[in-house]
Amino acid sequence: MEDVSIQTLIILFLILIVVSGFFSISETSMMALNKYKLRHLAKNKHRGAQKTLNLLGQTDRLLGSILLGNNLSNTAAAALVTAITFKLLGQSELSLTIATLIVTVVLLIFSEITPKIIGASFPEKIAFPASYILEPLMRLMYPFVTVANSIVKVILWVLRIKPISGNQASQLSQEELRTLVLEGGNYLPRKHQSMLANLFDLQAITVEDLMVPRNKIEAINLNSPFTDIQTEIITSNHTRLPAFKDNPDEIIGIIHIRKLLNVSEDNQITMESIEQVLKQPYYIPKDTSLLTQLQNFQERHERMAYVVDEYGDLMGLITIEDIIEEIVGEFTTQSPLFATSAKEMVDGSLVIDGAVTLRDLNRDFNLNFPLDGAKTLNGLILDHLQQIPETGISIQISGHYLEILQTKDKSVKSVKLVSNITAD
């Protein structure tokens, strides 16, 4: 390079810095792209997105080409700086040290840090135009990159390392997808976020967690006086009523009130019309997940199911509305039997019905009762004490201070949650 002027060497050096910066900014912008947005743009015929998606489908060749170009330009830039320094200061160890420091600082600032920050900040604006340059460069460098990748594959094989394909790397687990939904606050309304997040929980929640317990099922005893049966049907808050004969644990059928009125002459309800509309009850095991049960309701065209334990004993009732409300929140008119089960007092404490489920308490009041055992507050207290508590006693469970207000019929009917206790 003795015949080349210093000005020419400097210009060549600056060009190599720009080239190196281009490869750095391209690599970072390509890797920083939102893959889902990229696929959406490519599906909508965005030319730059289509080219970029095609390049990212060949990640090994893309990275190989970028790294080959980057290293070649950096090595050439280092050689030029050395030549320029030797011309100015002569060949010495001091000149070599100065050249090394200069090329390190320049490459670090102008070819690495600055381009990569810009590339990470504006991935789409940079990656899409860069794809038009990188595509022909990949073809040009194909032989060299192929040889390099072959050597890399042999090394990985020797080390017993199996590379993850691009498709596998971009697949999201259910928890990752849930996090993506919850962090999408700028794109999704909060209500939509809540609904989508609730959908992910359907597989983990069972019908036992959501069912109406057996002792709260409104049902009609067909062996009662007929006037009592008529009164119960007329005053019912439901369109479907379970029917039994003497034993409420043995449901013999479901009465659909509207169908009953349709088959009754002059709206006069008779035992014959009741038996005419009785529909066989639909039983399900207690461990059925809500997602599975929702699909079962859809396939069987059912709206109500009875939950039984492993011995076939009736445990409770669940409807399709219960599952839908678990997703979208409450939207139907509740029966007086299921009025608000927790009331906030002036002093900040809560007076809670013992039959309320722990899941509802945790969700509605941001509490942290354990969910791996008892389903209701009454069950949790009984499990904790291993006996029926007396009125007025106080206990602490999971950092919550509870005072028993009322017990009746071998169960806790009312509880006062006084405060949350912070563990030391």
SULRA-V480521 format. One record per pair of residues at least 12 apart in sequence whose ideal C-beta (glycine too) atoms are under 8 Angstrom apart, sorted by sequence separation. I is the first residue (numbers start at 1). GAP is how many residues later the second one is. D is the distance in whole Angstrom. If there is no record, write none. Layout:
i=I gap=GAP d=D
i=I gap=GAP d=D
This chain:
i=181 gap=12 d=6
i=220 gap=12 d=5
i=242 gap=12 d=6
i=243 gap=12 d=5
i=284 gap=12 d=7
i=293 gap=12 d=7
i=305 gap=12 d=7
i=341 gap=12 d=4
i=358 gap=12 d=7
i=359 gap=12 d=6
i=392 gap=12 d=7
i=403 gap=12 d=7
i=85 gap=13 d=6
i=86 gap=13 d=8
i=220 gap=13 d=7
i=241 gap=13 d=7
i=242 gap=13 d=8
i=260 gap=13 d=6
i=263 gap=13 d=6
i=304 gap=13 d=7
i=305 gap=13 d=6
i=358 gap=13 d=6
i=384 gap=13 d=6
i=391 gap=13 d=6
i=402 gap=13 d=5
i=403 gap=13 d=4
i=38 gap=14 d=6
i=39 gap=14 d=7
i=82 gap=14 d=7
i=85 gap=14 d=4
i=240 gap=14 d=5
i=241 gap=14 d=5
i=260 gap=14 d=6
i=263 gap=14 d=6
i=304 gap=14 d=8
i=305 gap=14 d=8
i=341 gap=14 d=7
i=342 gap=14 d=6
i=381 gap=14 d=7
i=390 gap=14 d=7
i=391 gap=14 d=7
i=402 gap=14 d=7
i=38 gap=15 d=6
i=84 gap=15 d=8
i=181 gap=15 d=5
i=182 gap=15 d=6
i=240 gap=15 d=7
i=304 gap=15 d=5
i=341 gap=15 d=4
i=350 gap=15 d=7
i=389 gap=15 d=5
i=391 gap=15 d=6
i=402 gap=15 d=6
i=403 gap=15 d=6
i=181 gap=16 d=6
i=240 gap=16 d=6
i=241 gap=16 d=7
i=303 gap=16 d=6
i=304 gap=16 d=8
i=358 gap=16 d=7
i=359 gap=16 d=8
i=361 gap=16 d=7
i=381 gap=16 d=7
i=391 gap=16 d=6
i=401 gap=16 d=7
i=402 gap=16 d=7
i=82 gap=17 d=4
i=85 gap=17 d=7
i=239 gap=17 d=7
i=240 gap=17 d=7
i=260 gap=17 d=5
i=303 gap=17 d=5
i=358 gap=17 d=6
i=380 gap=17 d=6
i=390 gap=17 d=7
i=400 gap=17 d=6
i=401 gap=17 d=5
i=38 gap=18 d=8
i=81 gap=18 d=5
i=218 gap=18 d=7
i=239 gap=18 d=5
i=259 gap=18 d=5
i=282 gap=18 d=7
i=302 gap=18 d=8
i=303 gap=18 d=8
i=357 gap=18 d=6
i=358 gap=18 d=7
i=389 gap=18 d=6
i=401 gap=18 d=5
i=33 gap=19 d=7
i=178 gap=19 d=6
i=181 gap=19 d=8
i=218 gap=19 d=8
i=238 gap=19 d=7
i=239 gap=19 d=6
i=255 gap=19 d=6
i=341 gap=19 d=8
i=342 gap=19 d=7
i=357 gap=19 d=6
i=358 gap=19 d=6
i=388 gap=19 d=6
i=400 gap=19 d=8
i=401 gap=19 d=8
i=218 gap=20 d=6
i=282 gap=20 d=5
i=356 gap=20 d=7
i=357 gap=20 d=8
i=400 gap=20 d=6
i=401 gap=20 d=6
i=35 gap=21 d=8
i=78 gap=21 d=8
i=81 gap=21 d=5
i=82 gap=21 d=8
i=220 gap=21 d=5
i=222 gap=21 d=5
i=236 gap=21 d=7
i=256 gap=21 d=6
i=284 gap=21 d=5
i=286 gap=21 d=5
i=355 gap=21 d=6
i=356 gap=21 d=6
i=381 gap=21 d=7
i=399 gap=21 d=6
i=400 gap=21 d=7
i=30 gap=22 d=7
i=78 gap=22 d=8
i=81 gap=22 d=4
i=178 gap=22 d=5
i=219 gap=22 d=7
i=220 gap=22 d=7
i=221 gap=22 d=8
i=222 gap=22 d=7
i=223 gap=22 d=5
i=233 gap=22 d=7
i=255 gap=22 d=6
i=282 gap=22 d=7
i=283 gap=22 d=7
i=284 gap=22 d=7
i=285 gap=22 d=8
i=286 gap=22 d=7
i=342 gap=22 d=7
i=354 gap=22 d=7
i=355 gap=22 d=8
i=358 gap=22 d=6
i=388 gap=22 d=6
i=399 gap=22 d=5
i=33 gap=23 d=8
i=177 gap=23 d=7
i=218 gap=23 d=7
i=219 gap=23 d=4
i=220 gap=23 d=5
i=221 gap=23 d=6
i=222 gap=23 d=5
i=223 gap=23 d=5
i=255 gap=23 d=6
i=256 gap=23 d=7
i=282 gap=23 d=5
i=283 gap=23 d=5
i=284 gap=23 d=6
i=285 gap=23 d=7
i=286 gap=23 d=6
i=297 gap=23 d=5
i=342 gap=23 d=7
i=354 gap=23 d=5
i=355 gap=23 d=6
i=381 gap=23 d=7
i=388 gap=23 d=8
i=389 gap=23 d=7
i=399 gap=23 d=7
i=218 gap=24 d=8
i=219 gap=24 d=7
i=220 gap=24 d=8
i=221 gap=24 d=7
i=233 gap=24 d=6
i=254 gap=24 d=7
i=255 gap=24 d=8
i=282 gap=24 d=7
i=283 gap=24 d=8
i=284 gap=24 d=7
i=285 gap=24 d=8
i=286 gap=24 d=8
i=353 gap=24 d=8
i=354 gap=24 d=4
i=394 gap=24 d=8
i=399 gap=24 d=6
i=30 gap=25 d=7
i=78 gap=25 d=5
i=81 gap=25 d=8
i=217 gap=25 d=6
i=219 gap=25 d=6
i=221 gap=25 d=7
i=253 gap=25 d=3
i=254 gap=25 d=5
i=281 gap=25 d=5
i=283 gap=25 d=5
i=285 gap=25 d=8
i=293 gap=25 d=7
i=352 gap=25 d=6
i=396 gap=25 d=6
i=30 gap=26 d=6
i=77 gap=26 d=6
i=174 gap=26 d=6
i=252 gap=26 d=7
i=253 gap=26 d=6
i=254 gap=26 d=8
i=294 gap=26 d=7
i=297 gap=26 d=7
i=221 gap=27 d=7
i=233 gap=27 d=7
i=253 gap=27 d=6
i=254 gap=27 d=6
i=354 gap=27 d=7
i=253 gap=28 d=6
i=369 gap=28 d=7
i=370 gap=28 d=6
i=77 gap=29 d=8
i=78 gap=29 d=8
i=219 gap=29 d=6
i=252 gap=29 d=8
i=286 gap=29 d=6
i=294 gap=29 d=5
i=369 gap=29 d=5
i=382 gap=29 d=8
i=77 gap=30 d=7
i=222 gap=30 d=7
i=251 gap=30 d=5
i=293 gap=30 d=7
i=368 gap=30 d=6
i=382 gap=30 d=7
i=217 gap=31 d=7
i=243 gap=31 d=7
i=367 gap=31 d=8
i=368 gap=31 d=7
i=369 gap=31 d=7
i=381 gap=31 d=5
i=30 gap=32 d=7
i=219 gap=32 d=7
i=368 gap=32 d=8
i=74 gap=33 d=6
i=290 gap=33 d=5
i=367 gap=33 d=6
i=378 gap=33 d=5
i=77 gap=34 d=8
i=214 gap=34 d=8
i=284 gap=34 d=8
i=378 gap=34 d=4
i=381 gap=34 d=7
i=214 gap=35 d=7
i=220 gap=35 d=7
i=243 gap=35 d=6
i=377 gap=35 d=7
i=378 gap=35 d=8
i=27 gap=36 d=7
i=233 gap=36 d=6
i=290 gap=36 d=6
i=74 gap=37 d=7
i=73 gap=38 d=8
i=377 gap=38 d=6
i=27 gap=39 d=5
i=230 gap=39 d=6
i=242 gap=39 d=7
i=26 gap=40 d=6
i=27 gap=40 d=8
i=229 gap=40 d=8
i=70 gap=41 d=8
i=229 gap=42 d=8
i=23 gap=43 d=5
i=27 gap=43 d=8
i=23 gap=44 d=8
i=226 gap=45 d=7
i=229 gap=45 d=7
i=23 gap=46 d=5
i=24 gap=46 d=6
i=23 gap=47 d=4
i=222 gap=49 d=8
i=19 gap=50 d=7
i=20 gap=50 d=6
i=23 gap=50 d=7
i=254 gap=50 d=7
i=367 gap=50 d=8
i=222 gap=52 d=7
i=20 gap=53 d=4
i=367 gap=53 d=8
i=19 gap=54 d=4
i=20 gap=54 d=5
i=351 gap=54 d=7
i=251 gap=55 d=6
i=17 gap=56 d=8
i=355 gap=56 d=8
i=16 gap=57 d=5
i=20 gap=57 d=7
i=354 gap=57 d=6
i=16 gap=58 d=8
i=354 gap=58 d=4
i=355 gap=58 d=8
i=354 gap=59 d=5
i=16 gap=60 d=5
i=17 gap=60 d=6
i=353 gap=60 d=7
i=354 gap=60 d=6
i=16 gap=61 d=4
i=353 gap=61 d=7
i=354 gap=61 d=6
i=352 gap=62 d=7
i=240 gap=63 d=7
i=251 gap=63 d=7
i=351 gap=63 d=6
i=352 gap=63 d=5
i=13 gap=64 d=6
i=16 gap=64 d=7
i=240 gap=64 d=6
i=242 gap=64 d=8
i=249 gap=64 d=7
i=250 gap=64 d=8
i=351 gap=64 d=8
i=352 gap=64 d=7
i=249 gap=65 d=5
i=351 gap=65 d=5
i=352 gap=65 d=6
i=350 gap=66 d=7
i=13 gap=67 d=4
i=349 gap=67 d=6
i=350 gap=67 d=4
i=12 gap=68 d=6
i=13 gap=68 d=6
i=66 gap=68 d=7
i=69 gap=68 d=7
i=349 gap=68 d=6
i=65 gap=69 d=7
i=349 gap=69 d=5
i=349 gap=70 d=7
i=9 gap=71 d=5
i=13 gap=71 d=7
i=348 gap=71 d=8
i=62 gap=72 d=7
i=65 gap=72 d=6
i=69 gap=72 d=7
i=65 gap=73 d=5
i=68 gap=73 d=6
i=9 gap=74 d=6
i=10 gap=74 d=7
i=9 gap=75 d=5
i=52 gap=75 d=5
i=211 gap=75 d=8
i=242 gap=75 d=7
i=52 gap=76 d=6
i=55 gap=76 d=6
i=62 gap=76 d=7
i=65 gap=76 d=5
i=68 gap=76 d=6
i=51 gap=77 d=7
i=61 gap=77 d=6
i=64 gap=77 d=7
i=68 gap=77 d=6
i=207 gap=77 d=6
i=6 gap=78 d=6
i=9 gap=78 d=8
i=208 gap=78 d=4
i=48 gap=79 d=8
i=49 gap=79 d=6
i=52 gap=79 d=4
i=55 gap=79 d=6
i=207 gap=79 d=6
i=208 gap=79 d=7
i=48 gap=80 d=3
i=51 gap=80 d=4
i=55 gap=80 d=7
i=58 gap=80 d=7
i=65 gap=80 d=5
i=68 gap=80 d=7
i=206 gap=80 d=7
i=207 gap=80 d=8
i=210 gap=80 d=7
i=6 gap=81 d=6
i=48 gap=81 d=7
i=51 gap=81 d=7
i=54 gap=81 d=8
i=61 gap=81 d=7
i=64 gap=81 d=4
i=206 gap=81 d=5
i=207 gap=81 d=5
i=1 gap=82 d=5
i=6 gap=82 d=7
i=46 gap=82 d=8
i=206 gap=82 d=6
i=207 gap=82 d=8
i=48 gap=83 d=6
i=55 gap=83 d=7
i=206 gap=83 d=6
i=207 gap=83 d=7
i=48 gap=84 d=8
i=51 gap=84 d=6
i=61 gap=84 d=6
i=64 gap=84 d=6
i=205 gap=84 d=7
i=206 gap=84 d=7
i=64 gap=85 d=6
i=204 gap=85 d=7
i=205 gap=85 d=5
i=203 gap=86 d=5
i=207 gap=86 d=5
i=20 gap=87 d=7
i=24 gap=87 d=6
i=28 gap=87 d=7
i=32 gap=87 d=7
i=37 gap=87 d=8
i=202 gap=87 d=7
i=203 gap=87 d=8
i=24 gap=88 d=6
i=28 gap=88 d=4
i=32 gap=88 d=5
i=61 gap=88 d=7
i=202 gap=88 d=4
i=203 gap=88 d=5
i=17 gap=89 d=6
i=21 gap=89 d=6
i=27 gap=89 d=8
i=34 gap=89 d=8
i=60 gap=89 d=5
i=201 gap=89 d=8
i=202 gap=89 d=4
i=203 gap=89 d=8
i=17 gap=90 d=7
i=21 gap=90 d=5
i=25 gap=90 d=4
i=29 gap=90 d=4
i=33 gap=90 d=5
i=20 gap=91 d=4
i=24 gap=91 d=4
i=25 gap=91 d=7
i=28 gap=91 d=3
i=29 gap=91 d=7
i=32 gap=91 d=4
i=33 gap=91 d=7
i=24 gap=92 d=6
i=27 gap=92 d=7
i=28 gap=92 d=5
i=202 gap=92 d=7
i=17 gap=93 d=5
i=21 gap=93 d=7
i=22 gap=93 d=8
i=25 gap=93 d=6
i=26 gap=93 d=7
i=29 gap=93 d=7
i=30 gap=93 d=8
i=17 gap=94 d=6
i=21 gap=94 d=4
i=25 gap=94 d=4
i=29 gap=94 d=4
i=33 gap=94 d=6
i=24 gap=95 d=7
i=28 gap=95 d=8
i=29 gap=95 d=8
i=32 gap=95 d=8
i=211 gap=96 d=5
i=237 gap=96 d=8
i=29 gap=97 d=4
i=30 gap=97 d=5
i=238 gap=97 d=7
i=29 gap=98 d=4
i=207 gap=98 d=7
i=237 gap=98 d=4
i=208 gap=99 d=6
i=217 gap=99 d=7
i=237 gap=99 d=7
i=26 gap=100 d=7
i=30 gap=100 d=8
i=207 gap=100 d=5
i=214 gap=100 d=5
i=217 gap=100 d=5
i=25 gap=101 d=6
i=26 gap=101 d=7
i=29 gap=101 d=7
i=214 gap=101 d=6
i=213 gap=102 d=7
i=214 gap=102 d=5
i=213 gap=103 d=5
i=214 gap=103 d=8
i=26 gap=104 d=4
i=211 gap=104 d=7
i=212 gap=104 d=5
i=25 gap=105 d=7
i=211 gap=105 d=3
i=212 gap=105 d=5
i=211 gap=106 d=6
i=212 gap=106 d=7
i=26 gap=107 d=8
i=59 gap=107 d=5
i=208 gap=107 d=7
i=211 gap=107 d=5
i=22 gap=108 d=7
i=26 gap=108 d=6
i=208 gap=108 d=7
i=210 gap=108 d=6
i=57 gap=109 d=7
i=56 gap=110 d=7
i=212 gap=110 d=8
i=22 gap=111 d=8
i=207 gap=111 d=5
i=211 gap=111 d=8
i=210 gap=112 d=5
i=210 gap=113 d=7
i=210 gap=116 d=6
i=218 gap=117 d=7
i=218 gap=119 d=7
i=202 gap=121 d=7
i=205 gap=121 d=7
i=216 gap=121 d=6
i=216 gap=122 d=7
i=202 gap=124 d=7
i=201 gap=125 d=8
i=202 gap=125 d=7
i=212 gap=126 d=8
i=198 gap=128 d=6
i=199 gap=128 d=6
i=198 gap=129 d=5
i=198 gap=130 d=8
i=195 gap=132 d=6
i=195 gap=133 d=6
i=35 gap=135 d=5
i=194 gap=135 d=7
i=216 gap=139 d=7
i=213 gap=142 d=7
i=210 gap=147 d=8
i=209 gap=148 d=7
i=210 gap=149 d=8
i=209 gap=150 d=6
i=205 gap=154 d=8
i=209 gap=162 d=8
i=213 gap=163 d=8
i=209 gap=166 d=6
i=208 gap=167 d=7
